[in-house]
């Protein structure tokens, strides 16, 4: 009897130990899985700076009116906060074709169209644009700098002023760009930038529900065309046709140098979005630790203000693009030389 009782006790203890061991194994396996998941998430958070899904140029204010004094972020200045870094994504390193597309009741001869066409076709010939050549990408361990230029390709395209009724949004922009390509028998081009300029009397609601003028002057991103091509675009409104004159996105100087309140105002927004698409079109290439892109760091900063002449008013321009004067913001000189015009 004592032997039977002893064996029974041993069996009970064995069962208890086995059950306890099984419980611990299940618990530890789940704990290890959870621990590995936590480590994976924390590693991603530690090593990855998440940029904005799409980058907006925020409105300025009257304090941004340029002066001849250098910006605090000028090359070598004491205002430099941090360095812009490369995060592995692609750039536009080859020659870029710019398509200016106008949404709304623009007249083909309006100064906004003429001025922005001229700007798009000549900006790449400036020292300001040459700063882009300091940016690079690394693909398959091959480092390639921005070596291409940029030119307007659609000045003579017949259908580039497109009508639209209703509130604009990003889905509408994708549809309009695709319609423009189809209407003009063009091929979707991954080395192109589609600049979508809309009249200021439209309401435009961005994907985060923010609105033009209320929260931004322009933004850029990309979308996948039906062909599979990834098309890069930016949008900007014409403040000269906006209620109240488009305050916040209006011309930042004293007198528009090309006598075009719309074109002269949009030029700096155009420049801002252009260099951001070249260096960070997919939001995973060049940006700061806070997610800002190069042009965000220099928004509404204008160096090298030109003195007044017989045809140019004071505080109205800081760069000669081709044979026309413009007022455009500084660009960021990588990796940490700050904001400057060249």
C-alpha positions, 0 to 999 in steps of 0.5 A, spaced: 500 500 500 505 504 501 508 503 495 502 504 491 501 511 494 508 513 493 508 511 486 501 515 485 504 521 489 510 521 484 505 520 478 501 526 480 508 530 481 510 528 474 504 530 471 504 537 475 511 538 473 509 536 465 503 541 466 507 546 469 513 545 464 508 545 458 505 552 461 512 555 461 514 553 454 507 556 451 508 562 455 515 563 453 514 562 446 509 567 446 513 572 450 519 571 445 514 572 439 512 578 443 519 580 445 521 579 438 516 584 435 517 589 440 525 589 438 523 589 431 518 595 432 523 599 436 529 598 431 525 601 426 523 607 430 530 608 432 533 607 425 528 610 420 525 617 420 518 617 417 518 623 412 511 626 410 507 622 406 507 628 401 510 635 402 507 642 403 510 649 402 506 652 408 504 660 407 508 665 408 506 672 412 508 679 411 514 678 415 517 674 409 518 681 405 525 680 402 531 685 404 538 685 402 541 682 408 543 675 408 539 670 411 541 667 418 541 660 414 546 663 409 552 659 407 557 659 413 552 662 417 551 661 425 543 659 424 545 652 421 541 647 425 543 641 422 545 637 416 540 634 411 542 626 410 541 621 404 536 616 406 537 611 400 531 613 396 531 615 388 532 622 385 531 624 378 538 624 376 537 625 368 534 630 364 527 632 366 521 634 362 517 639 365 509 639 363 505 645 365 498 644 366 493 649 367 486 648 370 480 652 370 479 658 365 486 661 363 487 665 357 492 662 353 495 668 353 495 670 360 501 672 363 501 667 368 502 662 363 507 666 359 511 667 365 511 660 368 513 657 361 519 661 361 521 660 368 520 652 367 524 652 360 530 656 363 531 655 371 536 649 370 541 654 367 542 658 373 547 657 379 541 656 383 539 650 380 546 647 379 546 646 387 542 640 385 548 637 382 551 636 390 545 631 391 546 624 389 543 617 389 545 610 391 542 604 387 545 597 387 551 600 390 552 605 385 553 613 387 550 617 381 549 625 382 544 629 379 547 631 372 541 632 368 537 639 366 530 641 366 526 644 360 519 645 358 516 640 353 509 642 352 509 649 350 506 647 343 502 642 346 494 643 344 491 641 350 494 643 356 488 648 359 483 643 362 476 645 365 474 642 371 468 643 375 467 642 383 472 642 388 479 639 387 483 634 390 489 629 389 484 624 385 482 629 381 489 631 379 491 624 378 485 624 373 487 630 370 494 629 368 492 622 365 487 625 361 492 630 359 497 625 357 491 621 353 488 627 350 495 629 347 497 622 345 503 623 350 507 617 353 507 617 361 514 619 363 517 617 369 523 622 368 517 628 367 514 633 372 507 635 371 506 642 374 499 642 375 497 650 376 490 651 378 486 658 378 485 661 385 478 661 385 478 653 386 477 650 393 483 644 393 482 639 399 489 635 400 489 628 402 489 630 410 483 635 409 488 641 409 486 646 404 490 651 399 491 658 402 489 655 409 494 651 410 499 650 404 501 654 397 503 648 394 505 640 395 508 635 391 508 627 390 507 621 385 502 616 383 502 610 379 499 611 372 495 605 369 501 604 365 505 602 371 509 608 370 510 612 377 508 620 375 511 625 379 507 632 380 506 638 384 500 642 385 500 650 386 494 655 386 494 662 382 494 667 388 492 673 383 485 669 382 484 667 389 479 671 393 483 676 397 489 676 393 491 669 395 494 672 402 500 668 404 501 665 397 502 672 394 508 675 391 513 676 396 516 682 394 514 689 392 513 689 385 512 683 380 518 683 376 514 681 370 508 684 371 505 678 373 502 677 380 500 670 378 506 668 375 511 672 379 508 669 385 508 662 383 515 662 381 518 661 388 513 655 389 514 652 383 522 653 384 520 650 391 517 644 389 521 643 383 528 641 387 524 637 392 521 632 387 528 632 384 531 630 390 526 627 394 520 625 389 518 619 393 519 622 400 525 617 402 531 620 399 534 627 402 531 630 408 532 632 415 531 629 421 525 632 423 522 630 416 523 637 412 526 636 405 531 641 402 526 647 400 522 646 406 528 649 410 529 655 406 522 657 405 520 664 404 528 666 405 530 670 399 538 672 399 541 676 394 536 681 393 538 685 387 538 693 387 533 697 383 534 699 376 530 703 371 526 697 369 526 693 376 523 695 383 527 695 389 525 688 393 522 685 387 528 680 384 534 676 386 535 672 380 536 672 373 533 666 369 534 667 362 533 674 360 527 675 366 528 677 373 524 673 378 524 672 386 525 665 388 527 662 395 534 660 397 535 652 396 539 648 401 546 646 400 548 639 402 550 637 407 550 642 412 552 649 408 545 652 409 540 656 405 543 660 399 542 662 392 548 658 389 
